[in-house]
Structures are given as structure tokens and as C-alpha cells.
Amino acid sequence: MTKTTKIIIGVIVVIIIIGGIWYIATREPKEEEVIKIGAILPLTGKLGYYGDYYSHGLDLAVEEINKKGGINGKKIEIIYEDNQGKTEQAITAYQKLSQIDDIKIYITTLSGVTLALAPLVENNHHILFNLNSAAPTISQAGDYVFRNNIYPPLEIEVLSSFIYQKGYKKVGLLMFNNDAGIEYRDLFSKNYTDKNGEIIISELYEQGATDFRTQLIKIKGKDVDAIIMFAYANEGGLIIKQAREIEITVPFFSFYPSEDSKLLEIGGSAAEGLIYTHCFIESDAVSFKQVLQEKYGTAAGLFYAATAYDTLKILANALDECSEKDTVCIQGVLYEVKEYPGISGTTTINTDGDTEKSVIIKTIKNGQFVPYAP
């Protein structure tokens, strides 16, 4: 081989190398191999324990899905943002996730947060899946807003019918002064009075309250047959405890948020006999409860963790058919969900984006949440 030939070959090799580097540097970037979902939850503050419940369920679902290869070869990643239970923080978190992280699918909780985010996701055609929020108006919040929870109108009908049929005709209400509490108060009042029951007194309390004696004394003075409360678990435990301390002996009735170990921890023996609505039987989730216990050292908030787990699995099924960027496709698949066999209950999504689950009556007996038996 002549010297000239060697030089020519060397030049060709250099050109090939440079060309390869240029191709790698300038070609279209490879499609991202991760599907990102934004979770805007109360991770700190007075409701931070809900964030723990939900993140446990979401993380278990992610781990399970990714171990099986993800979705069409892509792993799922949850990007968590703390809303601290406040709408302003939730909006800031959404703007960050949508504008910087380019996320189009979101999971959240709390009625006020969902109602604040709804117009934003509707405008952007993003998917917003709510976990366990109660405000009935979420049903009309938008075509891209979904909720995995007991269906509020059905829950209210079941509880009001139960209370009236048990002979409690004059009741007092004690409700959380937020979107969910006010809407539950108004719908329950209408439903109950339509049955010829009488609402003798209705009181509201503010978020963060720890002393409910003023409201309870007013209710006690009206000689009611029963008290119906809508409260998160920490406040609910205090309400029942303080009621018994001031010798209120009438029965308490409540809704699904009462099924939480925090209510038992705070309310103690005063919580015994509380009757409430729910859609979940713990014995149906024994293996899931065991996984939670082994991985996180606690199975507290079992229903909430199960709801989060089910929601992500439902979304994963939709993503198996649709690109994470094609929210119109995802929306259409979600509306077709029928009789999904979830841990939190068999789930059907109706035309309002709500899940329809069977409502049952439960009670606290011997410090346990159990189905009501006369």
C-alpha cells in the first residue's frame, strides 16, 4: 500500500467518524422512555397523612407496572408536588408540572383543589383524576375531570334513608366549612326533609379547628334525636370525643371519611357505635393490606391507598391504548371503564366522570370498622 493510499484511507476514516458524530448530535431526539404523571397531593400540613396514604398506593402500582415492563416499553414515573391542602399551592404546582415538565395527566385530592384545577385542565385538555373528594359539583367540573370515590348523591340517599327509617326524625348537622361540607349539608338537608325528616340545627366548623364545644353545646340545646357530621378523620375523632365529654348521648352518623385509624386514635372509646356510609370492606383487601404493612410498616388509610392504586391501574389500562400525549384518546377510554375489579370496589365510570360503587352502612364495633348489623 502506497503512502498516498494510506493518506486517502485515513481521510475517509476521519470523514466517517466526523459524519457519525454529526449525525448523533443533530438527529431527532429519541422519544422519552418514561411516562410522567403529576400527583398534586397534601404531603405536609394537617392533611399530610392523606398524602402518605395516596403515595403508598400510587408507588405500589408504579412498582408493579414497571416490574412487568411498563406500558408499551415505557416506565411510569410519578412527579409529586405538595399542595399543603391549599388551592393556591395546587395551582402553582399544576403550572410548574404542565409548563416545565410538560405533564398532561394528573392525580389529586380534596374538593377545593379539584374545583380550582378543573378550569385549567379543561382549557388545556389535560386529564385530572381525583381521589376520594366529596363535593357533588365535581360531577359537573368538566369533561376531562374524573373522580374515583363513592358517588355522593347515592351516599347521601342511602344514609338519609337509613337514619329516617331508624326513627330519627329530628337531627342536627355539624359540617366542615369547605366545598364538600357545605354541599353535603345542602344535599342531605333536602334529601332528609323530602322524607319528612326535620333539620333542627346546622352548624359549620373551620379547617384546623380543635375545639368544637361551642357548636356541640348549641346542638345539645336543641334536643335532637341524632347528629350527622361531615368531617375529616382527625376532626371527627375530636368532635365525638368532645361530644361525649359534655354528655351528648345521641347517636352520631357520618360519611366515608370516618373510616380512618386517626379517628379511632383520637376519638378512642367515644367513637364506638358511630354509623357511617362506605363502599369498601376491609376483608376484600387482605393481601393488599399485607403488602402495605410489609413495605411501609403500616396499613393505615387502607381504602385511600387502594383507591390510589386502582386509579393508576385504570390510567395504565388507558395508556396501553393511547399515547400519554393524546388526552382525547385517554379521555374516551376512561369513559368506557365498566365493572373494573378494583381493590377499593368494583368500578364503573359514568358520563359525569364519576365512579359508581355500591354504598353500604358500616359502624365501629370493638374498635374495628365493620359492616353494620342490627
N, C-alpha and C positions, 0 to 999 in steps of 0.2 A: 504494500500500500504506500503510495507516494505521500510526501509531506502535504501537497496540495489537497489530496483526497481526505487526509486526516483532518485538515482545517475545515473542509466543507462539511464533513460529518459532524464535527464539533459544533459548527454554527447551527446545523439543523437541530441537533440535540438541545442547544440553548433556546432556539426558537420554540421548540415543542414545550420545553419547561415553562418558558415565559407565557406561552399561549395557554397552558393549563392553569397557571396561577391567575391569569386574567379572567379565564372562564369561571373559575371558582369564585373570584371576587365580584364578578358582575352578573352572574346568572340570577334568576328569580330565587328568592329565599325559599327554603323548604317549608311546607305547611307545618304549622305548630303541631307538635305531637301531644299536647296537653289540652284538655277541655277544662276551662276555668269557669267556676260557678261562684258568685258572690253570696256570702252569708252575712247579713246585717242583723246582728243579734245583741241583746243586752249581756255583755260579757263582764261588766262591772256594775257597781251600784246595788240598790236594794233588790233589783230583779236579776242580778247576775247569776243566780243559781239556775234560772231558766236557760241562760246561755250555756251553762255546763251540761244540762240535760240534752239540749239540742245538738251541741257539738259532739257529744258522745255518740249519739245516734247517727249523725252525718259521717263522722270519721269511721265508724264501723262499716257503714255502707260503702264508703270510698275504698277502704282496705279490701273488702270482699270483691268489689268490682275490679279493682286494679290487679288483684291476685289472679283473676281469671283472664287477664289480658286487656282490661279496659274496655272501651267501646270502639269497635272497628279499629283496634290497634292503638287507640289513644288513651292515655291515663286521664283520670279525673283529678282535679285539684280544687279544693275549697279555699277561697280567699276570704278570711274572716275580717270583719270590721265591727267595732264596738259602737252600738248606738246609745249605750248607757240608759236605755229605756226612754230616750227623748227623741222627739220628731226632728228637731234641728240637727242633732248628731246623725240621725239616719239619712237625712237629705244630703248632708256633707259627705257621708260615706258613699252614698249612691253616686254622687257626682264624681268622686275620685275613682270608683270602680268602673264607671261607664266611660269616663273621658281618658283616664290614664291606662287602665287595664283592659279597656275595650270588652268588658263583660256584658253579656246580653241576657243572662239567666240569673235570677236572684231568689234567695230564700230569706224570709224574715219572720218576725212575730210581733205581737202587740197591735191592737186595733188602731190606735192613733198613728203609729208608724206606718202601717199598711195604707191607711187612708191618705196619709201625707205623700207617700211614694206613688200611689196609684196614678195620679195625673201625669207624672213624669214618665213612668214606664209605658203608659198608654201612648203618649206622644212619640216615644222612641220605638214603640213596638217591641219592647223587652218583656220577658216573662218574669212575673213576680208570683212566687208560691209562698203563701202564708201558712204558718204553723200555729194552729190552735187558738187563733184570735176569735173573739166572740161577737163583735159588733155586727148586727144583722145587715147594716148598709154595705158591708164589704161585698155582699152578693151583687150589688149594682155598681161596684167600684170601677169596672172596666172589663173589656174582653180579653185582656192579657193578664188579669189578676185571678189567681186560683187560691183555694183555701182547703187545707186538709184538717178537718175538725168535725166534731159533732155539729149537725145543722141547727142553728139557733131557733128558728120558728118551731121546728119539731120538738126540740128540747123543752122549750117554754110550754108548749101544748101538753106534753107528757107530764111535766111537773105540776102545772096548774090543775090539771085534771085529777092527778093523784091526791093533791092537797085537798081539793074540794070534796072528792069522794070519801076522804077520810074524816070529813065532818068539820074541817077547819074553815069557817065561813067569814071570820074577821081577822085579817092578818096585817102585820106591819112589815115594811120593806126597809132594808139597810143596804145601800148600794155604793160601790166605788164611783166617785165623781170623775168618770172618764167616758170616752165614747161608748165602750161596751156596757159599762154600768148603767148609764142613762138610757141606752137603747133597750137593755134588758128590763129595766124598771118600767119603761113605757109599754113595751110589748106584753110583759107579764100582767101589768095593770089592766090593759084592755082585754086580754085573754081571760083573766080571772073574773073581772066584772061582767063579762059577757056570759059567764056561767052563774051569775047572780051572787058571786062572792063579793066581799067588801074590803077595800084597801082602807084601813083606818088611819094609817100614818105612813109617810115615806120620808126617809132620811138619807142624806148623802154624806160621804166622808172623803177626805182628800188623800192623795197619794203621799205616803210617808208617815201617815198618822199612826200613833201608837196608843192613844187614849181615846176610847170610844164610849166612855161612860156617859157623856152628855147626850149623845144620840140614844143610847140604850135606856137611859132614865126617862127620856121623852116617850119612847116606845112602851116602856113598862107602865107608864101612867095612863096609857090608852086601853089597857086591859084587853090586849089582843089574844087570839087563840094560838097563833104561831108567828114565827119570824122567818122571813125569807131574805137571805143575804146573797149578794154577789161580791166576792172578794178573792184576791189572790191568797195563796196559802198562808203566807206569814201574817197578813192582817186578819184572815179568817180565824186562825188559831187564837189570836188576841181577843177578837170580838166574842167568841164563845166563852173563853176563859173569864173575861170581864163581866159578861152577862151572868154567868153563874155566881160570880163573886158578889153581885148586887141582887142576888136571889131572884133572877128571872128564871122561871122553871118551865116555860112553854117550850115546845119542840122547835128546833131550828131546821130549816130546809135550805138547800143551796144547789149550785150547779157544778159542772165538771171540774173547775179549777180546785175544788176542795180535795180532790184525790191527790194528795201530795204529802210526803212524810213530814214536811215542815209544819203542816197544820197539826199533825199528831205531836210533834216535838214541842210546839208552842202551846197548843190547847190542852195537852195532857188528857186527863180523865174527863174534862169538860166536853171534849169532842165526841165522847161516846154517845151513840144514838143519832148523830147527825145523819139526815137523809138527803140524798143528792142525786142528780142525774149523771149518767155517763154512757159510754158506748164500748167500754173496754173491760174485759175480765182477765185478771192477772194470771189465772191458771192457763190461759191460752198462750202465754208467752214465757213459759218456764225456761226453755233453752236460751231465749234471748236475754232473760234476766240473769241467767248464769254467766253468759258471755260478758255482760256489763259488769257484773260483780268481779269476775276474774281479771278483766282488763283495767278497770278504773277503781276497784276497791269499793264500789257502791252501785246499787241498782236503784237509787233514789231517782224519782222522776221517770219511772219506767214507761209510762204512757207517752210522755213527751219525747223521750228518746226514740221510742218505737215509731211515733208519728214522723219524726225527722228521718229515720231510717227508711220508712215506707215511701216518703216523699221523694227522696233521692233515687230510690229504686224505680219509682214511677217515671221520674225525669230521665233516668238512664234508658228505660224502655223506649221513650220518645226519641232520645238521641241516637238510639240504634237505627232509627228510621230516617232521622233528619240531621243535617249539619247543625252544629251549635250556633252558627250564624243565621240559620234560616228559622227565625222565630215564628213565622207564619205557619210553617210546617209543624213545628213543635206544638204550637197552639192547637192546631187541628187534631193532632194525635192525642193530646191531653183531653180534649172534649170527648174523645171516643173511649176513654177508660171506663170499663164496666166490670163490676164484680172482681176487682183486683184483690187477691187473698193476702192482705197485709197483716202484719203483726198487731197493728193498732185497730184492726177491724176490717171487714170486707168493705172495699171502697169503690164507689161509683161517682164519677164527676158529672154533675148535671149541667144544664145550659147556662147557669149563672157562674160556673166555675167552682161551685161548692161540692164538697163530698157528702154523700148521703150515707149515713151509718145508722144502724138500729139503736134506739135510745132505750136504756134500761134504768131502773131505780136501784140505787145502791145505798149502803149505810156503813157506819163504823161500829163494829162489834168486837169487843175484846181487843181493841187497838188494831184491828185489821179492816181493810176496805173489802167489803163482801157484797154480793147481790142481796137485795132486801128480801126478806122472807117474813110474812106476817106472823 
